Amino acid sequence: MHKVIQFLKIGIWRITRGDVSSLRYLGVEILKKVLLAVRFFTAKRVMTKASALTYSTLLAIVPILAVVFAIARGFGYNKYIEVWFRDSLSSQPQVAETIIGFVNSYLVHTKSGIFLGIGLLFMLYTVLMLVSNIEDAFNEIWMVKKGRSMFRTFTDYLAMFFVAPILIVLSSGISIFLATAAKELPDFMMLGTAVRYLIDLSPYVLMSGMFIALYIFMPNTRVKFSSVIVPGILAGIAMQGLQFVYIHSQIFLSSYNAIYGSFAALPLFMLWMQISWTICLFGAELCYTNQNLDYYDYDAHSGEISHRYRILLCALLMSRISKRFSTGGKPYSLLELRAETSIPIRFVNELVYELIDAGMLLEITNDEKGEESRFIPAMDTQALTLGTMVDRLESRGQWKIDLDINELLRGDWAKALEIRSNYLKDARGILLQDL
């Protein structure tokens, strides 16, 4: 057991492509991705994010569905949306009927003009809060520091609300077509069987497609399609498995229903939603490790770096950025900095944004998703010295403790401060671009 643990901690990260066969190396890569996904899943407290998204979803599900149903009614295919929604919550028919009742009541009151003012603003706020929480969760998984702009948030999510009903109707139409074809082909045994298999397979395909689209669309960064296929399929299968388990476990929940009665639908629905978001976010972690595995070699357990080493790494990054800027070269991206310095990507990401917060760097980006941010010095490179960097990094934040520091102006305290001042003065004689 000790050897296995040591292998998972250290050994597996030192295996190169030339050490083992191609098939075995593929297995090693898969194990690395799973290990990283599990480590990030626990370290980033993704379960807490799933709980927050569950709460946000409960608040926003009625107004979101009201928007989707209203758009569907405008195009004349609201019945397809209702059928799809009931099928999606086939394991919880009581919840589906209750939510549809709320949605219809909401649309009636909105149409009659009763539900205006503060009530409408509250509903809009719940929708925006859910969308914002989902994007923040995905951006944190992908270590993206900057979210969508207000304009892109409005346009992207408005497009999503319009496209979703159309996709639902298309998928419903395909399912109806396959079901009709299966009934009309009883004499063609093989063909009829194939169509029935397609009908059974369609929920898995649709659910996997939904997750793949979510994993590509939600993070405010470029996500490769090849990196989300397998996690999307696995998440889709897991969701269908959850539906199957939930339906067939109702017999075990009979005592729970006997205690809570009709109210039992709410906590069970919340439990189902919590597990669903957990599956979704773990799939997002798999997408991230699938795309960025190469940047985490030898970084299985780096731990937190010391303050002294953090200053050294910041100086290394600043020297590269300053040198390229002074020679008129193209500004660095995070991945280019990682490739040139060999600093693990998560440290590059953290340190660069610390330097931005300290006023040492500026981020250059446009409003297009997938465009890499690039970084330039925030001041003249002739003023960017090692001492300036150290002073700014160590003075980040605010002094909020009310202490009498008059004693620091005399005696040994004064000597200590003088030594510190001389150290920064000497360090200000070293240009970062010269390191």
HELIX and SHEET records of a PDB file:
HELIX    1   1 HIS A    2  LYS A    9  1                                   8    
HELIX    2   2 GLY A   11  ARG A   14  5                                   4    
HELIX    3   3 SER A   22  ALA A   43  1                                  22    
HELIX    4   4 VAL A   46  PHE A   75  1                                  30    
HELIX    5   5 ASN A   78  SER A   88  1                                  11    
HELIX    6   6 PRO A   93  SER A  112  1                                  20    
HELIX    7   7 ILE A  118  ILE A  141  1                                  24    
HELIX    8   8 MET A  150  GLU A  184  1                                  35    
HELIX    9   9 MET A  189  PHE A  217  1                                  29    
HELIX   10  10 PHE A  225  HIS A  248  1                                  24    
HELIX   11  11 GLN A  250  LEU A  253  5                                   4    
HELIX   12  12 SER A  254  TYR A  260  1                                   7    
HELIX   13  13 GLY A  261  ALA A  264  5                                   4    
HELIX   14  14 ALA A  265  ASN A  292  1                                  28    
HELIX   15  15 LEU A  293  TYR A  296  5                                   4    
HELIX   16  16 HIS A  307  SER A  326  1                                  20    
HELIX   17  17 LEU A  334  THR A  341  1                                   8    
HELIX   18  18 ILE A  345  ASP A  357  1                                  13    
HELIX   19  19 LEU A  386  GLU A  394  1                                   9    
HELIX   20  20 ASN A  406  LEU A  409  5                                   4    
HELIX   21  21 GLY A  411  ALA A  427  1                                  17    
HELIX   22  22 LEU A  432  ASP A  434  5                                   3    
SHEET    1   A 3 TYR A 332  SER A 333  0                                        
SHEET    2   A 3 ARG A 374  PRO A 377 -1                                        
SHEET    3   A 3 LEU A 361  ILE A 364 -1                                        
END                                                                             
